[in-house]
Amino acid sequence: MFGTNKRKMKLNKLKTSSRRKNRARHFQAPSHIRRIFMSAPLSKELRQKVQCSIYPHKKG
């Protein structure tokens, strides 16, 4: 009765929801991986100007 409508709580078992583990992974990652973590989607105007949909965030 209750077991028929089970849902998965997580889609990917290899990803963690722990803030502590995610922060550790971020700060211990090499720069080429951290670049992917720190990317953000762009607005439509910037997409046309830069010609990519996601751009890495850089300091300076």
mmCIF file of the N, C-alpha and C atoms, coordinates in Angstrom:
data_MODEL
# 
_entry.id   MODEL 
# 
loop_
_atom_site.group_PDB 
_atom_site.id 
_atom_site.type_symbol 
_atom_site.label_atom_id 
_atom_site.label_alt_id 
_atom_site.label_comp_id 
_atom_site.label_asym_id 
_atom_site.label_entity_id 
_atom_site.label_seq_id 
_atom_site.pdbx_PDB_ins_code 
_atom_site.Cartn_x 
_atom_site.Cartn_y 
_atom_site.Cartn_z 
_atom_site.occupancy 
_atom_site.B_iso_or_equiv 
_atom_site.pdbx_formal_charge 
_atom_site.auth_seq_id 
_atom_site.auth_comp_id 
_atom_site.auth_asym_id 
_atom_site.auth_atom_id 
_atom_site.pdbx_PDB_model_num 
ATOM 1   N N  . MET A 1 1  ? 0.816  -1.191 0.000   1.00 0.00 ? 1  MET A N  1 
ATOM 2   C CA . MET A 1 1  ? 0.000  0.000  0.000   1.00 0.00 ? 1  MET A CA 1 
ATOM 3   C C  . MET A 1 1  ? 0.865  1.264  0.000   1.00 0.00 ? 1  MET A C  1 
ATOM 4   N N  . PHE A 1 2  ? 1.793  1.376  0.946   1.00 0.00 ? 2  PHE A N  1 
ATOM 5   C CA . PHE A 1 2  ? 2.603  2.583  1.008   1.00 0.00 ? 2  PHE A CA 1 
ATOM 6   C C  . PHE A 1 2  ? 3.850  2.489  0.137   1.00 0.00 ? 2  PHE A C  1 
ATOM 7   N N  . GLY A 1 3  ? 4.306  1.286  -0.175  1.00 0.00 ? 3  GLY A N  1 
ATOM 8   C CA . GLY A 1 3  ? 5.543  1.110  -0.916  1.00 0.00 ? 3  GLY A CA 1 
ATOM 9   C C  . GLY A 1 3  ? 5.403  1.295  -2.416  1.00 0.00 ? 3  GLY A C  1 
ATOM 10  N N  . THR A 1 4  ? 4.196  1.421  -2.946  1.00 0.00 ? 4  THR A N  1 
ATOM 11  C CA . THR A 1 4  ? 4.018  1.501  -4.391  1.00 0.00 ? 4  THR A CA 1 
ATOM 12  C C  . THR A 1 4  ? 4.339  2.876  -4.957  1.00 0.00 ? 4  THR A C  1 
ATOM 13  N N  . ASN A 1 5  ? 4.236  3.922  -4.155  1.00 0.00 ? 5  ASN A N  1 
ATOM 14  C CA . ASN A 1 5  ? 4.433  5.284  -4.651  1.00 0.00 ? 5  ASN A CA 1 
ATOM 15  C C  . ASN A 1 5  ? 5.738  5.879  -4.124  1.00 0.00 ? 5  ASN A C  1 
ATOM 16  N N  . LYS A 1 6  ? 6.831  5.117  -4.209  1.00 0.00 ? 6  LYS A N  1 
ATOM 17  C CA . LYS A 1 6  ? 8.117  5.616  -3.732  1.00 0.00 ? 6  LYS A CA 1 
ATOM 18  C C  . LYS A 1 6  ? 8.772  6.457  -4.816  1.00 0.00 ? 6  LYS A C  1 
ATOM 19  N N  . ARG A 1 7  ? 9.373  7.563  -4.399  1.00 0.00 ? 7  ARG A N  1 
ATOM 20  C CA . ARG A 1 7  ? 10.117 8.417  -5.314  1.00 0.00 ? 7  ARG A CA 1 
ATOM 21  C C  . ARG A 1 7  ? 11.572 8.459  -4.879  1.00 0.00 ? 7  ARG A C  1 
ATOM 22  N N  . LYS A 1 8  ? 12.439 8.671  -5.843  1.00 0.00 ? 8  LYS A N  1 
ATOM 23  C CA . LYS A 1 8  ? 13.843 8.858  -5.512  1.00 0.00 ? 8  LYS A CA 1 
ATOM 24  C C  . LYS A 1 8  ? 14.022 10.260 -4.948  1.00 0.00 ? 8  LYS A C  1 
ATOM 25  N N  . MET A 1 9  ? 14.761 10.350 -3.874  1.00 0.00 ? 9  MET A N  1 
ATOM 26  C CA . MET A 1 9  ? 15.030 11.662 -3.305  1.00 0.00 ? 9  MET A CA 1 
ATOM 27  C C  . MET A 1 9  ? 16.158 12.360 -4.070  1.00 0.00 ? 9  MET A C  1 
ATOM 28  N N  . LYS A 1 10 ? 17.158 11.587 -4.489  1.00 0.00 ? 10 LYS A N  1 
ATOM 29  C CA . LYS A 1 10 ? 18.273 12.150 -5.241  1.00 0.00 ? 10 LYS A CA 1 
ATOM 30  C C  . LYS A 1 10 ? 18.355 11.461 -6.585  1.00 0.00 ? 10 LYS A C  1 
ATOM 31  N N  . LEU A 1 11 ? 18.615 12.225 -7.614  1.00 0.00 ? 11 LEU A N  1 
ATOM 32  C CA . LEU A 1 11 ? 18.747 11.638 -8.939  1.00 0.00 ? 11 LEU A CA 1 
ATOM 33  C C  . LEU A 1 11 ? 20.143 11.074 -9.157  1.00 0.00 ? 11 LEU A C  1 
ATOM 34  N N  . ASN A 1 12 ? 21.154 11.759 -8.644  1.00 0.00 ? 12 ASN A N  1 
ATOM 35  C CA . ASN A 1 12 ? 22.534 11.319 -8.826  1.00 0.00 ? 12 ASN A CA 1 
ATOM 36  C C  . ASN A 1 12 ? 23.131 10.980 -7.464  1.00 0.00 ? 12 ASN A C  1 
ATOM 37  N N  . LYS A 1 13 ? 23.444 9.725  -7.229  1.00 0.00 ? 13 LYS A N  1 
ATOM 38  C CA . LYS A 1 13 ? 23.979 9.297  -5.937  1.00 0.00 ? 13 LYS A CA 1 
ATOM 39  C C  . LYS A 1 13 ? 25.411 9.779  -5.720  1.00 0.00 ? 13 LYS A C  1 
ATOM 40  N N  . LEU A 1 14 ? 26.104 10.180 -6.790  1.00 0.00 ? 14 LEU A N  1 
ATOM 41  C CA . LEU A 1 14 ? 27.486 10.622 -6.657  1.00 0.00 ? 14 LEU A CA 1 
ATOM 42  C C  . LEU A 1 14 ? 27.597 12.077 -6.197  1.00 0.00 ? 14 LEU A C  1 
ATOM 43  N N  . LYS A 1 15 ? 26.523 12.846 -6.280  1.00 0.00 ? 15 LYS A N  1 
ATOM 44  C CA . LYS A 1 15 ? 26.519 14.237 -5.829  1.00 0.00 ? 15 LYS A CA 1 
ATOM 45  C C  . LYS A 1 15 ? 26.091 14.279 -4.370  1.00 0.00 ? 15 LYS A C  1 
ATOM 46  N N  . THR A 1 16 ? 26.637 15.231 -3.620  1.00 0.00 ? 16 THR A N  1 
ATOM 47  C CA . THR A 1 16 ? 26.269 15.377 -2.225  1.00 0.00 ? 16 THR A CA 1 
ATOM 48  C C  . THR A 1 16 ? 25.504 16.684 -2.013  1.00 0.00 ? 16 THR A C  1 
ATOM 49  N N  . SER A 1 17 ? 24.672 16.707 -0.984  1.00 0.00 ? 17 SER A N  1 
ATOM 50  C CA . SER A 1 17 ? 23.930 17.914 -0.633  1.00 0.00 ? 17 SER A CA 1 
ATOM 51  C C  . SER A 1 17 ? 24.589 18.640 0.531   1.00 0.00 ? 17 SER A C  1 
ATOM 52  N N  . SER A 1 18 ? 25.638 18.050 1.065   1.00 0.00 ? 18 SER A N  1 
ATOM 53  C CA . SER A 1 18 ? 26.301 18.603 2.237   1.00 0.00 ? 18 SER A CA 1 
ATOM 54  C C  . SER A 1 18 ? 27.060 19.880 1.881   1.00 0.00 ? 18 SER A C  1 
ATOM 55  N N  . ARG A 1 19 ? 26.777 20.965 2.602   1.00 0.00 ? 19 ARG A N  1 
ATOM 56  C CA . ARG A 1 19 ? 27.450 22.239 2.359   1.00 0.00 ? 19 ARG A CA 1 
ATOM 57  C C  . ARG A 1 19 ? 28.940 22.117 2.639   1.00 0.00 ? 19 ARG A C  1 
ATOM 58  N N  . ARG A 1 20 ? 29.283 21.417 3.711   1.00 0.00 ? 20 ARG A N  1 
ATOM 59  C CA . ARG A 1 20 ? 30.682 21.262 4.091   1.00 0.00 ? 20 ARG A CA 1 
ATOM 60  C C  . ARG A 1 20 ? 31.482 20.543 3.007   1.00 0.00 ? 20 ARG A C  1 
ATOM 61  N N  . LYS A 1 21 ? 30.924 19.467 2.473   1.00 0.00 ? 21 LYS A N  1 
ATOM 62  C CA . LYS A 1 21 ? 31.620 18.693 1.441   1.00 0.00 ? 21 LYS A CA 1 
ATOM 63  C C  . LYS A 1 21 ? 31.698 19.467 0.128   1.00 0.00 ? 21 LYS A C  1 
ATOM 64  N N  . ASN A 1 22 ? 30.641 20.213 -0.208  1.00 0.00 ? 22 ASN A N  1 
ATOM 65  C CA . ASN A 1 22 ? 30.657 21.008 -1.438  1.00 0.00 ? 22 ASN A CA 1 
ATOM 66  C C  . ASN A 1 22 ? 31.683 22.137 -1.364  1.00 0.00 ? 22 ASN A C  1 
ATOM 67  N N  . ARG A 1 23 ? 31.791 22.786 -0.193  1.00 0.00 ? 23 ARG A N  1 
ATOM 68  C CA . ARG A 1 23 ? 32.798 23.840 -0.018  1.00 0.00 ? 23 ARG A CA 1 
ATOM 69  C C  . ARG A 1 23 ? 34.203 23.262 -0.107  1.00 0.00 ? 23 ARG A C  1 
ATOM 70  N N  . ALA A 1 24 ? 34.418 22.120 0.513   1.00 0.00 ? 24 ALA A N  1 
ATOM 71  C CA . ALA A 1 24 ? 35.734 21.480 0.475   1.00 0.00 ? 24 ALA A CA 1 
ATOM 72  C C  . ALA A 1 24 ? 36.099 21.115 -0.956  1.00 0.00 ? 24 ALA A C  1 
ATOM 73  N N  . ARG A 1 25 ? 35.151 20.565 -1.694  1.00 0.00 ? 25 ARG A N  1 
ATOM 74  C CA . ARG A 1 25 ? 35.397 20.193 -3.088  1.00 0.00 ? 25 ARG A CA 1 
ATOM 75  C C  . ARG A 1 25 ? 35.725 21.421 -3.937  1.00 0.00 ? 25 ARG A C  1 
ATOM 76  N N  . HIS A 1 26 ? 35.022 22.512 -3.666  1.00 0.00 ? 26 HIS A N  1 
ATOM 77  C CA . HIS A 1 26 ? 35.252 23.745 -4.429  1.00 0.00 ? 26 HIS A CA 1 
ATOM 78  C C  . HIS A 1 26 ? 36.660 24.290 -4.188  1.00 0.00 ? 26 HIS A C  1 
ATOM 79  N N  . PHE A 1 27 ? 37.078 24.381 -2.928  1.00 0.00 ? 27 PHE A N  1 
ATOM 80  C CA . PHE A 1 27 ? 38.363 24.995 -2.612  1.00 0.00 ? 27 PHE A CA 1 
ATOM 81  C C  . PHE A 1 27 ? 39.543 24.072 -2.892  1.00 0.00 ? 27 PHE A C  1 
ATOM 82  N N  . GLN A 1 28 ? 39.330 22.777 -2.968  1.00 0.00 ? 28 GLN A N  1 
ATOM 83  C CA . GLN A 1 28 ? 40.414 21.844 -3.270  1.00 0.00 ? 28 GLN A CA 1 
ATOM 84  C C  . GLN A 1 28 ? 40.507 21.521 -4.761  1.00 0.00 ? 28 GLN A C  1 
ATOM 85  N N  . ALA A 1 29 ? 39.570 22.010 -5.537  1.00 0.00 ? 29 ALA A N  1 
ATOM 86  C CA . ALA A 1 29 ? 39.543 21.696 -6.971  1.00 0.00 ? 29 ALA A CA 1 
ATOM 87  C C  . ALA A 1 29 ? 40.637 22.459 -7.709  1.00 0.00 ? 29 ALA A C  1 
ATOM 88  N N  . PRO A 1 30 ? 41.181 21.874 -8.767  1.00 0.00 ? 30 PRO A N  1 
ATOM 89  C CA . PRO A 1 30 ? 42.137 22.607 -9.595  1.00 0.00 ? 30 PRO A CA 1 
ATOM 90  C C  . PRO A 1 30 ? 41.434 23.734 -10.354 1.00 0.00 ? 30 PRO A C  1 
ATOM 91  N N  . SER A 1 31 ? 42.211 24.682 -10.846 1.00 0.00 ? 31 SER A N  1 
ATOM 92  C CA . SER A 1 31 ? 41.629 25.891 -11.433 1.00 0.00 ? 31 SER A CA 1 
ATOM 93  C C  . SER A 1 31 ? 40.786 25.606 -12.669 1.00 0.00 ? 31 SER A C  1 
ATOM 94  N N  . HIS A 1 32 ? 41.125 24.592 -13.459 1.00 0.00 ? 32 HIS A N  1 
ATOM 95  C CA . HIS A 1 32 ? 40.330 24.323 -14.658 1.00 0.00 ? 32 HIS A CA 1 
ATOM 96  C C  . HIS A 1 32 ? 38.962 23.731 -14.310 1.00 0.00 ? 32 HIS A C  1 
ATOM 97  N N  . ILE A 1 33 ? 38.835 23.097 -13.156 1.00 0.00 ? 33 ILE A N  1 
ATOM 98  C CA . ILE A 1 33 ? 37.538 22.586 -12.694 1.00 0.00 ? 33 ILE A CA 1 
ATOM 99  C C  . ILE A 1 33 ? 36.774 23.698 -11.976 1.00 0.00 ? 33 ILE A C  1 
ATOM 100 N N  . ARG A 1 34 ? 37.472 24.506 -11.196 1.00 0.00 ? 34 ARG A N  1 
ATOM 101 C CA . ARG A 1 34 ? 36.830 25.595 -10.464 1.00 0.00 ? 34 ARG A CA 1 
ATOM 102 C C  . ARG A 1 34 ? 36.212 26.606 -11.425 1.00 0.00 ? 34 ARG A C  1 
ATOM 103 N N  . ARG A 1 35 ? 36.811 26.744 -12.612 1.00 0.00 ? 35 ARG A N  1 
ATOM 104 C CA . ARG A 1 35 ? 36.280 27.633 -13.647 1.00 0.00 ? 35 ARG A CA 1 
ATOM 105 C C  . ARG A 1 35 ? 34.874 27.203 -14.057 1.00 0.00 ? 35 ARG A C  1 
ATOM 106 N N  . ILE A 1 36 ? 34.627 25.895 -14.109 1.00 0.00 ? 36 ILE A N  1 
ATOM 107 C CA . ILE A 1 36 ? 33.305 25.371 -14.458 1.00 0.00 ? 36 ILE A CA 1 
ATOM 108 C C  . ILE A 1 36 ? 32.320 25.638 -13.326 1.00 0.00 ? 36 ILE A C  1 
ATOM 109 N N  . PHE A 1 37 ? 32.781 25.454 -12.066 1.00 0.00 ? 37 PHE A N  1 
ATOM 110 C CA . PHE A 1 37 ? 31.918 25.705 -10.908 1.00 0.00 ? 37 PHE A CA 1 
ATOM 111 C C  . PHE A 1 37 ? 31.456 27.153 -10.863 1.00 0.00 ? 37 PHE A C  1 
ATOM 112 N N  . MET A 1 38 ? 32.351 28.076 -11.231 1.00 0.00 ? 38 MET A N  1 
ATOM 113 C CA . MET A 1 38 ? 32.070 29.500 -11.091 1.00 0.00 ? 38 MET A CA 1 
ATOM 114 C C  . MET A 1 38 ? 31.530 30.123 -12.377 1.00 0.00 ? 38 MET A C  1 
ATOM 115 N N  . SER A 1 39 ? 30.865 29.353 -13.203 1.00 0.00 ? 39 SER A N  1 
ATOM 116 C CA . SER A 1 39 ? 30.267 29.870 -14.431 1.00 0.00 ? 39 SER A CA 1 
ATOM 117 C C  . SER A 1 39 ? 28.810 30.245 -14.186 1.00 0.00 ? 39 SER A C  1 
ATOM 118 N N  . ALA A 1 40 ? 28.336 31.214 -14.949 1.00 0.00 ? 40 ALA A N  1 
ATOM 119 C CA . ALA A 1 40 ? 26.961 31.678 -14.791 1.00 0.00 ? 40 ALA A CA 1 
ATOM 120 C C  . ALA A 1 40 ? 26.319 31.875 -16.162 1.00 0.00 ? 40 ALA A C  1 
ATOM 121 N N  . PRO A 1 41 ? 24.995 31.655 -16.269 1.00 0.00 ? 41 PRO A N  1 
ATOM 122 C CA . PRO A 1 41 ? 24.305 31.901 -17.537 1.00 0.00 ? 41 PRO A CA 1 
ATOM 123 C C  . PRO A 1 41 ? 24.244 33.400 -17.840 1.00 0.00 ? 41 PRO A C  1 
ATOM 124 N N  . LEU A 1 42 ? 24.262 33.725 -19.120 1.00 0.00 ? 42 LEU A N  1 
ATOM 125 C CA . LEU A 1 42 ? 24.255 35.123 -19.554 1.00 0.00 ? 42 LEU A CA 1 
ATOM 126 C C  . LEU A 1 42 ? 22.875 35.549 -20.040 1.00 0.00 ? 42 LEU A C  1 
ATOM 127 N N  . SER A 1 43 ? 22.648 36.864 -20.045 1.00 0.00 ? 43 SER A N  1 
ATOM 128 C CA . SER A 1 43 ? 21.403 37.402 -20.585 1.00 0.00 ? 43 SER A CA 1 
ATOM 129 C C  . SER A 1 43 ? 21.422 37.284 -22.109 1.00 0.00 ? 43 SER A C  1 
ATOM 130 N N  . LYS A 1 44 ? 20.288 37.508 -22.732 1.00 0.00 ? 44 LYS A N  1 
ATOM 131 C CA . LYS A 1 44 ? 20.182 37.358 -24.190 1.00 0.00 ? 44 LYS A CA 1 
ATOM 132 C C  . LYS A 1 44 ? 21.096 38.324 -24.937 1.00 0.00 ? 44 LYS A C  1 
ATOM 133 N N  . GLU A 1 45 ? 21.204 39.569 -24.435 1.00 0.00 ? 45 GLU A N  1 
ATOM 134 C CA . GLU A 1 45 ? 22.057 40.556 -25.095 1.00 0.00 ? 45 GLU A CA 1 
ATOM 135 C C  . GLU A 1 45 ? 23.529 40.144 -25.023 1.00 0.00 ? 45 GLU A C  1 
ATOM 136 N N  . LEU A 1 46 ? 23.956 39.696 -23.842 1.00 0.00 ? 46 LEU A N  1 
ATOM 137 C CA . LEU A 1 46 ? 25.353 39.282 -23.688 1.00 0.00 ? 46 LEU A CA 1 
ATOM 138 C C  . LEU A 1 46 ? 25.650 37.996 -24.448 1.00 0.00 ? 46 LEU A C  1 
ATOM 139 N N  . ARG A 1 47 ? 24.660 37.115 -24.554 1.00 0.00 ? 47 ARG A N  1 
ATOM 140 C CA . ARG A 1 47 ? 24.850 35.883 -25.337 1.00 0.00 ? 47 ARG A CA 1 
ATOM 141 C C  . ARG A 1 47 ? 25.205 36.208 -26.782 1.00 0.00 ? 47 ARG A C  1 
ATOM 142 N N  . GLN A 1 48 ? 24.513 37.193 -27.349 1.00 0.00 ? 48 GLN A N  1 
ATOM 143 C CA . GLN A 1 48 ? 24.780 37.574 -28.736 1.00 0.00 ? 48 GLN A CA 1 
ATOM 144 C C  . GLN A 1 48 ? 26.139 38.267 -28.868 1.00 0.00 ? 48 GLN A C  1 
ATOM 145 N N  . LYS A 1 49 ? 26.508 39.060 -27.855 1.00 0.00 ? 49 LYS A N  1 
ATOM 146 C CA . LYS A 1 49 ? 27.774 39.786 -27.905 1.00 0.00 ? 49 LYS A CA 1 
ATOM 147 C C  . LYS A 1 49 ? 28.975 38.837 -27.763 1.00 0.00 ? 49 LYS A C  1 
ATOM 148 N N  . VAL A 1 50 ? 28.918 37.928 -26.783 1.00 0.00 ? 50 VAL A N  1 
ATOM 149 C CA . VAL A 1 50 ? 30.040 37.034 -26.493 1.00 0.00 ? 50 VAL A CA 1 
ATOM 150 C C  . VAL A 1 50 ? 29.947 35.737 -27.293 1.00 0.00 ? 50 VAL A C  1 
ATOM 151 N N  . GLN A 1 51 ? 28.758 35.401 -27.745 1.00 0.00 ? 51 GLN A N  1 
ATOM 152 C CA . GLN A 1 51 ? 28.466 34.195 -28.525 1.00 0.00 ? 51 GLN A CA 1 
ATOM 153 C C  . GLN A 1 51 ? 28.710 32.902 -27.751 1.00 0.00 ? 51 GLN A C  1 
ATOM 154 N N  . CYS A 1 52 ? 28.305 32.909 -26.476 1.00 0.00 ? 52 CYS A N  1 
ATOM 155 C CA . CYS A 1 52 ? 28.241 31.679 -25.686 1.00 0.00 ? 52 CYS A CA 1 
ATOM 156 C C  . CYS A 1 52 ? 27.174 31.887 -24.615 1.00 0.00 ? 52 CYS A C  1 
ATOM 157 N N  . SER A 1 53 ? 26.582 30.803 -24.137 1.00 0.00 ? 53 SER A N  1 
ATOM 158 C CA . SER A 1 53 ? 25.457 30.931 -23.214 1.00 0.00 ? 53 SER A CA 1 
ATOM 159 C C  . SER A 1 53 ? 25.892 30.948 -21.752 1.00 0.00 ? 53 SER A C  1 
ATOM 160 N N  . ILE A 1 54 ? 27.042 30.364 -21.452 1.00 0.00 ? 54 ILE A N  1 
ATOM 161 C CA . ILE A 1 54 ? 27.544 30.336 -20.080 1.00 0.00 ? 54 ILE A CA 1 
ATOM 162 C C  . ILE A 1 54 ? 28.963 30.894 -20.092 1.00 0.00 ? 54 ILE A C  1 
ATOM 163 N N  . TYR A 1 55 ? 29.265 31.758 -19.129 1.00 0.00 ? 55 TYR A N  1 
ATOM 164 C CA . TYR A 1 55 ? 30.559 32.425 -19.101 1.00 0.00 ? 55 TYR A CA 1 
ATOM 165 C C  . TYR A 1 55 ? 31.178 32.286 -17.714 1.00 0.00 ? 55 TYR A C  1 
ATOM 166 N N  . PRO A 1 56 ? 32.472 32.003 -17.610 1.00 0.00 ? 56 PRO A N  1 
ATOM 167 C CA . PRO A 1 56 ? 33.102 31.877 -16.294 1.00 0.00 ? 56 PRO A CA 1 
ATOM 168 C C  . PRO A 1 56 ? 33.256 33.236 -15.610 1.00 0.00 ? 56 PRO A C  1 
ATOM 169 N N  . HIS A 1 57 ? 33.039 33.253 -14.323 1.00 0.00 ? 57 HIS A N  1 
ATOM 170 C CA . HIS A 1 57 ? 33.178 34.466 -13.534 1.00 0.00 ? 57 HIS A CA 1 
ATOM 171 C C  . HIS A 1 57 ? 34.653 34.644 -13.193 1.00 0.00 ? 57 HIS A C  1 
ATOM 172 N N  . LYS A 1 58 ? 35.184 35.844 -13.462 1.00 0.00 ? 58 LYS A N  1 
ATOM 173 C CA . LYS A 1 58 ? 36.598 36.107 -13.193 1.00 0.00 ? 58 LYS A CA 1 
ATOM 174 C C  . LYS A 1 58 ? 36.734 37.368 -12.368 1.00 0.00 ? 58 LYS A C  1 
ATOM 175 N N  . LYS A 1 59 ? 37.766 37.404 -11.564 1.00 0.00 ? 59 LYS A N  1 
ATOM 176 C CA . LYS A 1 59 ? 38.054 38.577 -10.760 1.00 0.00 ? 59 LYS A CA 1 
ATOM 177 C C  . LYS A 1 59 ? 38.987 39.490 -11.544 1.00 0.00 ? 59 LYS A C  1 
ATOM 178 N N  . GLY A 1 60 ? 38.693 40.781 -11.581 1.00 0.00 ? 60 GLY A N  1 
ATOM 179 C CA . GLY A 1 60 ? 39.585 41.731 -12.218 1.00 0.00 ? 60 GLY A CA 1 
ATOM 180 C C  . GLY A 1 60 ? 39.328 42.025 -13.657 1.00 0.00 ? 60 GLY A C  1 
# 
